[in-house]
Amino acid sequence: MWRLARGWCSRGARGWGARRGPLTVAAAPASGGPGSWYERLAQSSAVHWAEDGLVALQAAAGLPWWAAIVCGAALLRTAVTLPLAAHQSRLLAKLENLQPEIKKLAERLRYEVSVRGKQVGWSEKAARFHFKKNLRRIITELYVRDNCHPFKATLVMWVQLPMWVCVSLALRNCSVGAADPEVQEQFSAGGALWFTDLTAPDSTWILPVSLGLVNLLIVEVFALPKMKVSRFQTFVTNFFRVVSVVMIPVAATVPSSMALYWLSSSCVGLSHNLLLRSPTFRRLCRIPRTSSDSATPYRDIVSALTARYGFKK
């Protein structure tokens, strides 16, 4: 660990730009060659910053590399993603509370369009066009009034996904020696249990299968309907189910360091998802109450999953 800390400090003294000259040239293929976009991304500044952050965390905490990866995943998800997830929950609660008002305004608008259509002789198609046009305008005004446009609820994804990619590529660079040969050497003996070599894939498939199961559980918990589910929401849920399954063979082909980070990040994400169901935590985060809120959310989740997958006796 002392050698790693000393090496990291010496790289910092040389400066950010000079520390990877030879390695970058050796690792990156010729422009336009197969995988060149991937190598350019792996050698980007954001990925190098993630490498430096991982090395600094491991050196400062004095943890073995497997524990540093787990702690890094928990730290990032808690410090960055959890506040955004709480903000997302506030927006979704506001949107849910808007539904009765939207339904009432839509019924009134349908009546007004019907009356106006009879006065000016609109066809059924023209009346439907004016109804949809004005309903969109009314809904947009409500979103502005309550500051809860649905697009804002996707902020957590736009932050979490690039962060996940950068850390994953940083671990890949550390595992293959594209960051620092000394770090790669430490990765090769920095694992635990059955994955002692973090530079090699998990041949037992325990990490990949665990990752798939945790991701599927996250999808199912998040998909538990609080409002009427649209066709698009059903498509998104099924898409993430497929992604969760596809990630299993992918995780079996990458270094164990990456699979461990993915599994750790997903486990923390699942815990945050469950935490945001707690009535006490929702009050602390000032998430508005909705008609679908439950005093026993965890019991409801177990009951819903049991009913959905037919485990009843």
Secondary structure, DSSP 8 states (H G I E B T S, - for coil): -HHHHHHHHHHHHH-STTTTHHHHHHHS--TTSTTHHHHHHHTSHHHHHHHHHHHHHHHHHT--HHHHHHHHHHHHIIIIIHHHHHHHHHHHHHHHHHHHHHHHHHHHHHHHHHHHHHHHT--HHHHHHHHHHHHHHHHHHHHHHHT--GGGGGHHHHHHHHHHHHHHHHHHHHHHTSS-HHHHHHHHT--BTTB--TTS--TT-HHHHHHHHHHHHHHHHHHS-SS---HHHHHHHHHHHHHHHHHHHHHTTS-HHHHHHHHHHHHHHHHHHHHTT-HHHHHHTT----TT--S-HHHHHHHHHHHHTT---
